[in-house]
Amino acid sequence: MAAERGRRGSVRLRTTAGAVVIAGLALLLGSVALVVVMRSTLLEQVADAAQARAAAVDPTDPHPVADDDGFVQVLDARGRVVAATPNVAGADAVEVRPGDTARVDVVPGEDMLAVAVRAGDRTVVAGQSADDVAEATGVVARLLGFGLPALLAVVAVTTWWTTGRALAPVEAVRAEVDEISAAELHRRVPGGRCDDEIARLARTMNRMLDRLEEAQTRQRQFVSDASHELRSPVASIRQHAEVALAHPGRTTVPALAATVLAEDLRVQRLVEDLLVLARADEHLLRLAAHPVDLDDLVLEEAARLRAAGGVDVDTTGVAAARVSGDAAALRRVLRNLGDNAARHASGVVALSVAARDGAVVLAVEDDGPGIAAGDRERVLRRFVRLDEARDRDAGGAGLGLAIVDELVRAHGGEVEVGEGTGGGARIVVRLPADHEA
């Protein structure tokens, strides 16, 4: 758990660090650009002031005048100084071409920006101090130097707080999921009131927990029912064995063997049914896809039911129909449907099959008591018996129709339970027709 919190903290830390780095780079580049542009603009203003001063000087005046933060030199055609302000008296001529600017240190302790203007046969050179530019840019740079770290600290704190608020629901979801055990799958994670990504994640987690709880419930019910079904034949075998041991004269070896064999076959059928359902749950049913004449399989099942006796079998509704599927699986579907109908019929079982609207419709109908409308979906579930009190040998394990539903759906079909013409049960199976037939 500590490691998970550390990972969460690292996400928060990385987000904050990333925001600070990006904001810092942006602010640094902006600050450098500000200082550069500001310095360039101020220097242009100084150059303009020097240009205006040079233009205002009379080149014939032997005593030009300038402010304390500037100077003036008047040069003749040979470049010699013929007049100058007192602060540059005796200094060499400043070398700058007319129209250009130059940084000079002609005045001690002053950083000057000089310009030259042509005035007849003379050249007027005027200079303006640039110390104010350096001072102004220095002040702005110092302010930025103090302000940027403070601003980055605000960005860091804001990002850390905002990220923490954003991750708080995720931590709540994580903590709740971490506390949910196999015995507490009824618990759900907090969903939140918004419709953002975290709320959708919480709803997805809750749907997953719904599926896990449902799967666990089905698994527990499945194990409970399977154990109960297996207990009956095992108890029967044990009972007959104990009677044979206690009273050897009351039974014979063939009679005991017949009982054991019958119960063993019952267990075998149950295990096979459970294996089919387990494979269906794991999506491991491997069914062949070959053309199958379903009408032939229906007639085979009708012959089996007639041989078993007990019911009359009506096959007048059987027509030619071909599907693409697994013949063995479809035989099992027909056997389960036939056994179910024969078990509940009063005397007649009707089998029909026909191709209709691109599908093959198989119907198995009996003249028994039928299935109530509220139970027609439930009978396709596992271990469901509508009469829980009836004998299990007569009623089966309650897996037959569940296996029918799984195998039919594996073929891309569907099963529908309804009422027959005589009030009995009518189970209809729709399968895709074989279009290559």
JORAZI-V196327 format. One record per helix or strand. SS is the DSSP state (a for helix, b for strand). FROM is the first residue (numbers start at 1). TO is the last residue. If there is no record, write none. Layout:
# JORAZI-V196327
SS&FROM&TO / SS&FROM&TO
This chain:
# JORAZI-V196327
a&2&56 / b&70&75 / b&81&84 / a&86&88 / b&101&104 / b&112&119 / b&122&129 / a&131&179 / a&182&184 / a&197&246 / a&248&250 / a&253&281 / b&290&293 / a&294&308 / b&312&318 / b&322&325 / a&327&344 / b&348&356 / b&359&366 / a&373&375 / a&378&380 / a&392&395 / a&400&410 / b&414&419 / b&425&433
